[in-house]
């Protein structure tokens, strides 16, 4: 790309120089011809004025030094004889034509000279002819020197065009190469790669778009990694319930095996629903939130709680205290309550109480057990053993729905989920 831009720039400079140089060269040649004619005419007129009195009086003319300037000037009689000055002994065509008094000035090229002749007139009679001549070589030297100067300027212009093309090509191509390198690093998985700014709006816009893409991909990947780690912990709850049910069936061989199988199928259904919920919640774009079916949700909580607490000989109480409706994702609330139930079953004691109540402008769901006082400990901090991952995921899901999850009472341990209540419908 660099070579192509440089070649095109130099070629454009060559074409532009040629288009200007050809007519300019012709104009230079015409200019020097006109300038030579003016010099010859000035020299001839000066001598004609100096010798006109002598010619009119019939005296031999005298061409004084300095009258001829740079040209060779001679004075001829009307019959073509050289009377004074420099020139051929016999007049040429230009002098004879001027002697006929048909024209005022005659200019011709004779041999290797440019010749100009003017008549000297006294009344209607031609008393002599003044001839001024310059060699053609002098005219050619002036034209050639000017052309050489023009060629030098054209060469310098093309050289400057080449240098400017290299400079601007470097400025233009280097940002593109850096963009390509940044895109390569991004393709290799380095989402911290950022493209430098070049000061060219179009290229900088591409760089900003690439940086935004890298940032979004990095955030998405980081979010998916964190969510995968937390979701794997969340899947432990239904698996634990299923394992406890199977172990309880093995310890009581006299019990009805069909009941254990039905309980295992129910636990597998809850596990499948948990996977579906996690996949749905892991998507960046979610479906519009509908009104939460609190009755169905609490029934699922009851089934999951009995599966977790029943083998431990612990009870579950679910209380409704005039809870308001809420527009939140049922999958998110179901997973939050599942984490709280698993936390109560694993780290708590005694009866677990789930209370759905009205908290003013929010739906509050309390999950409490009879475990020891939590004191000043932060249950949402992740311990080296891995405890706290589920609670952190539950808090993130609640905040994503516009709600909150907090430890409302350390003793007895009570976690409260606050969800924004739906606005009441306006008057018809």
KOLZABA-187322 format. One line per field, with one value per residue (C-alpha): residue number from 1; z, x, y; residue in three letters. Coordinates in Angstrom, 2 decimals. Layout:
num <- (NUM:...)
zz <- (Z:...)
xx <- (X:...)
yy <- (Y:...)
residu <- (Ala:...)
//
This chain:
num <- (1:2:3:4:5:6:7:8:9:10:11:12:13:14:15:16:17:18:19:20:21:22:23:24:25:26:27:28:29:30:31:32:33:34:35:36:37:38:39:40:41:42:43:44:45:46:47:48:49:50:51:52:53:54:55:56:57:58:59:60:61:62:63:64:65:66:67:68:69:70:71:72:73:74:75:76:77:78:79:80:81:82:83:84:85:86:87:88:89:90:91:92:93:94:95:96:97:98:99:100:101:102:103:104:105:106:107:108:109:110:111:112:113:114:115:116:117:118:119:120:121:122:123:124:125:126:127:128:129:130:131:132:133:134:135:136:137:138:139:140:141:142:143:144:145:146:147:148:149:150:151:152:153:154:155:156:157:158:159:160:161:162:163:164:165:166:167:168:169:170:171:172:173:174:175:176:177:178:179:180:181:182:183:184:185:186:187:188:189:190:191:192:193:194:195:196:197:198:199:200:201:202:203:204:205:206:207:208:209:210:211:212:213:214:215:216:217:218:219:220:221:222:223:224:225:226:227:228:229:230:231:232:233:234:235:236:237:238:239:240:241:242:243:244:245:246:247:248:249:250:251:252:253:254:255:256:257:258:259:260:261:262:263:264:265:266:267:268:269:270:271:272:273:274:275:276:277:278:279:280:281:282:283:284:285:286:287:288:289:290:291:292:293:294:295:296:297:298:299:300:301:302:303:304:305:306:307:308:309:310:311:312:313:314:315:316:317:318:319:320:321:322:323:324:325:326:327:328:329:330:331:332:333:334:335:336:337:338:339:340:341:342:343:344:345:346:347:348:349:350:351:352:353:354:355:356:357:358:359:360:361:362:363:364:365:366:367:368:369:370:371:372:373:374:375:376:377:378:379:380:381:382:383:384:385:386:387:388:389:390:391:392:393:394:395:396:397:398:399:400:401:402:403:404:405:406:407:408:409:410:411:412:413:414:415:416:417:418:419:420:421:422:423:424:425:426:427:428)
zz <- (0.00:0.80:-2.59:-4.43:-2.78:-3.41:-7.06:-7.66:-6.00:-8.05:-11.24:-10.55:-10.01:-13.31:-15.23:-13.67:-14.41:-18.02:-18.55:-17.28:-18.74:-22.42:-22.88:-20.56:-22.65:-25.82:-24.10:-23.01:-26.58:-27.88:-25.10:-25.97:-29.66:-28.88:-26.50:-29.18:-31.67:-29.17:-28.53:-32.25:-32.90:-30.07:-31.34:-34.95:-33.97:-31.85:-34.77:-37.27:-35.17:-34.83:-38.59:-40.09:-40.30:-42.06:-44.51:-45.30:-45.95:-48.19:-45.80:-44.91:-41.71:-38.69:-36.27:-32.92:-30.34:-27.97:-30.52:-31.52:-27.90:-28.05:-31.66:-34.83:-36.49:-39.98:-42.19:-45.84:-48.80:-50.67:-53.37:-50.81:-50.08:-46.54:-45.54:-41.90:-38.99:-39.04:-41.50:-44.91:-47.70:-49.78:-48.32:-47.90:-48.45:-45.26:-46.14:-49.71:-48.50:-46.01:-48.73:-50.77:-48.01:-48.14:-44.44:-41.35:-39.82:-41.45:-39.34:-40.85:-40.14:-42.40:-42.13:-38.38:-37.50:-36.64:-38.80:-38.34:-40.86:-40.59:-43.32:-42.77:-44.52:-45.47:-46.65:-49.14:-50.02:-48.42:-47.66:-46.05:-44.18:-40.69:-40.14:-36.65:-36.20:-33.35:-33.72:-33.34:-30.90:-28.37:-28.61:-28.30:-25.23:-23.45:-24.26:-23.30:-20.01:-19.13:-20.03:-17.87:-14.98:-15.50:-15.63:-12.35:-10.70:-12.04:-10.68:-7.31:-7.28:-8.06:-5.35:-2.82:-3.89:-3.31:0.15:1.11:-0.23:1.94:5.00:4.61:3.58:6.78:8.78:7.03:6.89:10.35:12.19:9.93:10.71:14.43:14.05:12.35:15.18:17.78:15.95:15.91:19.67:20.13:18.01:20.17:23.26:24.65:25.31:27.02:23.64:22.70:19.45:19.62:18.23:14.96:14.77:11.62:12.36:10.13:11.45:15.05:14.64:13.57:16.54:18.97:17.57:17.89:21.48:22.35:20.83:22.81:26.02:25.47:24.57:27.62:29.94:28.45:28.82:32.38:33.26:31.78:33.61:36.94:36.33:35.36:38.60:40.67:38.70:39.20:42.92:42.56:40.92:44.11:45.86:43.81:43.54:47.31:47.72:45.25:46.99:50.41:49.13:47.58:50.74:52.85:50.58:50.95:54.74:54.92:52.62:53.97:52.68:49.46:46.63:44.34:46.69:46.61:42.82:42.56:44.93:42.83:39.65:41.31:42.35:38.79:37.51:39.90:38.72:35.11:35.97:37.79:34.68:32.51:34.93:35.00:31.22:30.92:33.56:31.96:28.74:28.33:26.91:28.81:28.06:29.47:33.12:33.86:37.17:39.64:40.41:44.11:44.91:42.36:43.49:47.16:46.25:44.46:47.50:49.71:47.57:47.40:51.14:52.11:49.89:51.61:55.20:55.41:55.54:58.35:60.35:60.09:59.26:56.78:57.37:54.65:55.70:53.54:55.13:52.43:50.01:47.13:43.46:41.79:38.19:38.38:36.69:38.43:37.52:39.38:42.52:42.43:42.33:45.11:47.40:46.41:47.57:50.85:51.48:50.74:53.06:55.84:55.31:55.28:57.92:59.89:62.45:63.40:61.52:58.42:57.99:54.68:55.12:52.18:53.37:52.40:52.96:51.78:48.18:47.98:48.24:51.08:51.44:54.66:55.03:58.67:60.64:64.27:63.75:65.81:65.88:62.85:64.82:62.81:60.09:56.45:55.03:51.47:51.62:49.85:52.22:51.11:51.42:48.83:51.24:50.22:46.46:46.39:48.50:46.24:43.18:44.91:45.73:42.12:40.80:43.18:42.20:38.52:39.14:40.83:44.33:47.26:49.37:52.87:56.25:58.14:61.54:62.60:65.38:64.48:61.03:58.71:55.08:53.39:49.67:48.75:45.30:43.81:44.01:40.88:40.54:41.10:37.95:37.35:37.26:34.23)
xx <- (0.00:2.87:4.51:1.22:0.40:3.92:3.90:0.48:1.55:4.77:2.89:0.34:3.19:4.79:1.54:0.89:4.46:4.24:0.91:2.36:5.87:4.89:2.89:5.27:8.26:6.58:5.73:9.37:10.58:8.08:9.02:12.72:11.94:9.88:12.58:15.25:13.12:12.69:16.46:17.23:14.58:15.86:19.44:18.41:16.27:19.06:21.55:18.96:18.39:22.14:22.94:19.76:21.21:24.33:22.38:19.96:22.91:24.68:27.58:29.16:27.51:29.59:28.38:29.85:30.76:27.87:25.16:24.91:24.68:24.83:23.75:25.84:24.61:25.42:24.25:23.51:22.81:19.51:21.31:22.56:26.17:27.58:28.40:29.39:29.24:29.20:27.46:27.88:29.25:26.13:22.66:20.48:16.74:15.74:17.72:16.44:12.84:13.29:14.86:11.70:9.94:7.04:7.33:8.67:10.40:11.59:12.76:14.00:16.30:19.32:21.77:22.54:21.41:18.24:18.21:16.09:16.15:14.59:14.63:15.93:13.50:13.73:10.30:9.25:12.82:14.75:18.24:19.56:18.84:20.00:20.61:20.79:21.59:22.07:23.38:20.81:23.14:22.62:18.83:19.17:21.42:18.89:16.03:17.99:19.17:15.62:14.40:17.12:16.05:12.45:13.56:15.46:12.42:10.24:12.69:12.73:8.91:8.72:11.30:9.33:6.17:7.98:9.14:5.69:4.11:6.43:5.69:1.93:1.89:3.72:1.27:-1.66:-0.45:1.12:-2.22:-3.76:-0.91:-1.37:-5.10:-4.31:-1.91:-4.54:-7.15:-4.66:-4.13:-7.89:-8.26:-5.63:-7.74:-6.08:-9.16:-7.07:-5.57:-6.29:-5.50:-3.54:-5.04:-3.59:-5.23:-7.13:-10.89:-11.82:-9.07:-9.68:-13.37:-12.43:-10.06:-12.74:-15.18:-12.57:-11.79:-15.49:-15.84:-12.83:-14.22:-17.63:-16.20:-13.93:-16.76:-19.04:-16.40:-15.59:-19.27:-19.82:-16.82:-17.97:-21.54:-20.41:-18.45:-21.38:-23.94:-21.97:-22.21:-25.92:-26.53:-25.38:-28.70:-30.98:-28.18:-27.83:-31.60:-31.58:-28.64:-30.26:-33.49:-31.63:-29.57:-32.73:-34.33:-31.27:-31.32:-34.99:-35.31:-38.77:-40.16:-42.10:-39.48:-41.98:-42.18:-38.40:-38.46:-41.17:-39.21:-36.07:-37.94:-39.23:-35.68:-34.48:-37.23:-36.07:-32.50:-33.61:-35.54:-32.51:-30.37:-32.99:-33.21:-29.46:-29.23:-32.03:-30.51:-27.08:-28.28:-27.46:-30.90:-33.89:-37.55:-39.89:-40.78:-44.29:-46.15:-44.68:-46.91:-46.14:-48.36:-46.63:-43.24:-43.94:-45.22:-41.93:-40.06:-42.06:-41.18:-37.50:-37.38:-38.98:-36.50:-33.58:-34.82:-36.90:-33.92:-32.46:-35.67:-36.21:-39.46:-40.32:-42.96:-44.31:-46.32:-48.16:-48.79:-50.74:-47.80:-48.16:-47.74:-44.37:-43.13:-39.86:-38.42:-39.66:-36.44:-34.33:-36.50:-36.63:-32.82:-32.43:-34.77:-33.06:-29.72:-31.23:-32.85:-29.58:-27.75:-30.30:-30.14:-26.34:-25.37:-28.61:-30.58:-34.13:-37.22:-36.82:-39.45:-40.28:-42.40:-43.82:-45.00:-45.76:-42.83:-44.49:-43.45:-41.71:-42.42:-40.34:-39.53:-37.79:-35.92:-35.03:-33.77:-32.84:-29.10:-26.40:-25.91:-23.91:-22.57:-20.40:-19.47:-20.23:-22.14:-21.68:-17.87:-16.35:-14.35:-11.31:-13.47:-15.90:-18.69:-20.48:-20.43:-24.14:-25.12:-23.09:-24.86:-28.24:-27.47:-26.41:-29.65:-31.76:-29.99:-30.41:-34.19:-34.06:-34.22:-31.92:-30.77:-29.49:-29.02:-31.87:-31.27:-28.09:-29.93:-31.86:-30.23:-32.77:-32.13:-34.61:-35.22:-36.76:-38.39:-40.05:-43.83:-45.94:-47.67:-51.45:-53.53:-54.90:-58.62:-60.52)
yy <- (0.00:2.38:1.88:2.25:5.58:6.92:5.82:7.37:10.63:10.88:9.97:12.71:15.19:14.10:14.51:17.93:19.05:17.89:19.62:22.91:22.50:22.02:25.25:27.10:26.00:27.24:30.51:30.90:30.44:33.01:35.40:35.31:35.76:38.84:40.07:39.60:41.50:44.33:44.46:44.56:47.18:49.34:49.07:49.82:52.81:54.26:54.07:55.35:58.43:58.97:58.73:60.19:63.76:62.53:60.36:63.18:65.53:62.98:62.62:59.24:57.97:57.06:54.38:55.37:52.72:52.04:52.76:49.12:47.82:43.99:43.63:43.91:47.12:48.33:51.23:50.53:52.77:52.43:50.42:47.88:48.91:48.77:52.35:51.89:49.44:45.66:43.41:41.81:44.02:43.55:43.98:40.94:40.38:42.18:45.31:45.39:44.97:47.81:50.01:49.72:51.71:49.29:48.46:50.18:47.16:43.94:40.95:37.73:34.80:34.81:31.95:31.72:35.24:37.07:40.22:43.34:46.24:49.69:52.37:55.90:58.23:61.89:62.92:60.30:59.33:56.47:57.74:54.54:51.30:50.33:46.61:45.02:41.33:38.82:35.27:32.46:30.69:33.48:33.06:29.29:29.57:31.80:29.41:26.29:27.78:28.72:25.26:23.72:25.92:24.81:21.19:21.66:23.18:20.35:17.77:19.51:19.60:15.89:15.18:17.19:15.33:12.04:13.12:14.40:11.21:9.12:11.22:11.25:7.59:6.71:8.80:7.13:3.53:3.25:3.70:1.06:-1.33:-0.63:-1.28:-4.59:-5.51:-4.59:-6.68:-9.58:-9.32:-9.18:-12.32:-14.04:-13.37:-10.23:-8.11:-5.42:-4.43:-0.82:0.98:4.27:7.47:8.77:12.20:11.17:11.25:8.30:6.01:7.12:6.28:2.74:2.51:3.67:1.12:-1.63:-0.59:-0.58:-4.05:-5.31:-3.83:-5.39:-8.80:-8.70:-7.72:-10.37:-13.06:-12.00:-11.94:-15.38:-16.79:-15.37:-16.45:-19.96:-20.29:-19.06:-21.06:-24.29:-23.64:-22.96:-26.35:-28.02:-27.29:-29.60:-32.16:-32.18:-32.70:-35.55:-37.20:-36.90:-38.44:-41.37:-41.91:-41.83:-44.44:-46.67:-46.39:-47.38:-50.40:-51.18:-47.88:-47.59:-47.39:-45.67:-42.69:-42.35:-42.60:-39.95:-37.69:-38.27:-37.37:-34.20:-33.30:-33.95:-31.66:-28.95:-29.46:-29.09:-25.94:-24.56:-25.11:-23.42:-20.49:-20.04:-20.12:-17.58:-15.30:-15.59:-14.01:-10.33:-9.54:-10.86:-11.05:-8.39:-9.03:-10.26:-10.20:-12.65:-15.68:-15.74:-18.75:-20.99:-19.73:-20.45:-23.93:-24.65:-23.32:-25.67:-28.70:-27.77:-27.01:-30.31:-32.17:-30.41:-30.28:-33.49:-35.91:-33.76:-33.95:-30.22:-28.39:-25.63:-22.95:-20.69:-17.63:-15.08:-11.69:-9.83:-9.51:-6.99:-8.00:-7.47:-7.41:-9.36:-12.43:-15.57:-17.39:-14.83:-14.91:-18.71:-18.92:-16.35:-18.27:-21.52:-20.10:-18.93:-22.33:-24.14:-21.74:-22.38:-26.14:-26.23:-23.68:-23.18:-25.12:-25.89:-24.75:-22.61:-19.88:-18.20:-15.06:-13.10:-9.69:-6.13:-3.73:-0.52:-0.03:-3.42:-7.13:-8.56:-12.27:-13.25:-16.56:-17.28:-20.27:-21.02:-21.09:-19.34:-15.58:-14.37:-11.40:-9.00:-11.49:-10.66:-13.63:-12.29:-12.41:-15.40:-17.58:-19.64:-22.76:-21.36:-20.37:-17.19:-17.75:-18.63:-15.62:-13.32:-14.75:-14.29:-10.67:-10.03:-11.56:-9.50:-6.27:-7.13:-7.14:-3.75:-5.22:-5.92:-8.86:-8.18:-9.75:-8.10:-9.87:-11.66:-13.52:-15.50:-15.39:-13.75:-12.82:-10.47:-10.11:-6.76:-6.59:-3.49:-3.75:-3.29:0.07:-0.18:0.26:3.76:4.63:3.51)
residu <- (Unk:Unk:Unk:Unk:Unk:Unk:Unk:Unk:Unk:Unk:Unk:Unk:Unk:Unk:Unk:Unk:Unk:Unk:Unk:Unk:Unk:Unk:Unk:Unk:Unk:Unk:Unk:Unk:Unk:Unk:Unk:Unk:Unk:Unk:Unk:Unk:Unk:Unk:Unk:Unk:Unk:Unk:Unk:Unk:Unk:Unk:Unk:Unk:Unk:Unk:Unk:Unk:Unk:Unk:Unk:Unk:Unk:Unk:Unk:Unk:Unk:Unk:Unk:Unk:Unk:Unk:Unk:Unk:Unk:Unk:Unk:Unk:Unk:Unk:Unk:Unk:Unk:Unk:Unk:Unk:Unk:Unk:Unk:Unk:Unk:Unk:Unk:Unk:Unk:Unk:Unk:Unk:Unk:Unk:Unk:Unk:Unk:Unk:Unk:Unk:Unk:Unk:Unk:Unk:Unk:Unk:Unk:Unk:Unk:Unk:Unk:Unk:Unk:Unk:Unk:Unk:Unk:Unk:Unk:Unk:Unk:Unk:Unk:Unk:Unk:Unk:Unk:Unk:Unk:Unk:Unk:Unk:Unk:Unk:Unk:Unk:Unk:Unk:Unk:Unk:Unk:Unk:Unk:Unk:Unk:Unk:Unk:Unk:Unk:Unk:Unk:Unk:Unk:Unk:Unk:Unk:Unk:Unk:Unk:Unk:Unk:Unk:Unk:Unk:Unk:Unk:Unk:Unk:Unk:Unk:Unk:Unk:Unk:Unk:Unk:Unk:Unk:Unk:Unk:Unk:Unk:Unk:Unk:Unk:Unk:Unk:Unk:Unk:Unk:Unk:Unk:Unk:Unk:Unk:Unk:Unk:Unk:Unk:Unk:Unk:Unk:Unk:Unk:Unk:Unk:Unk:Unk:Unk:Unk:Unk:Unk:Unk:Unk:Unk:Unk:Unk:Unk:Unk:Unk:Unk:Unk:Unk:Unk:Unk:Unk:Unk:Unk:Unk:Unk:Unk:Unk:Unk:Unk:Unk:Unk:Unk:Unk:Unk:Unk:Unk:Unk:Unk:Unk:Unk:Unk:Unk:Unk:Unk:Unk:Unk:Unk:Unk:Unk:Unk:Unk:Unk:Unk:Unk:Unk:Unk:Unk:Unk:Unk:Unk:Unk:Unk:Unk:Unk:Unk:Unk:Unk:Unk:Unk:Unk:Unk:Unk:Unk:Unk:Unk:Unk:Unk:Unk:Unk:Unk:Unk:Unk:Unk:Unk:Unk:Unk:Unk:Unk:Unk:Unk:Unk:Unk:Unk:Unk:Unk:Unk:Unk:Unk:Unk:Unk:Unk:Unk:Unk:Unk:Unk:Unk:Unk:Unk:Unk:Unk:Unk:Unk:Unk:Unk:Unk:Unk:Unk:Unk:Unk:Unk:Unk:Unk:Unk:Unk:Unk:Unk:Unk:Unk:Unk:Unk:Unk:Unk:Unk:Unk:Unk:Unk:Unk:Unk:Unk:Unk:Unk:Unk:Unk:Unk:Unk:Unk:Unk:Unk:Unk:Unk:Unk:Unk:Unk:Unk:Unk:Unk:Unk:Unk:Unk:Unk:Unk:Unk:Unk:Unk:Unk:Unk:Unk:Unk:Unk:Unk:Unk:Unk:Unk:Unk:Unk:Unk:Unk:Unk:Unk:Unk:Unk:Unk:Unk:Unk:Unk:Unk:Unk:Unk:Unk:Unk:Unk:Unk:Unk:Unk:Unk:Unk:Unk:Unk:Unk:Unk:Unk:Unk:Unk:Unk:Unk:Unk:Unk:Unk:Unk:Unk:Unk:Unk:Unk:Unk:Unk:Unk:Unk:Unk:Unk:Unk:Unk:Unk:Unk:Unk)
//
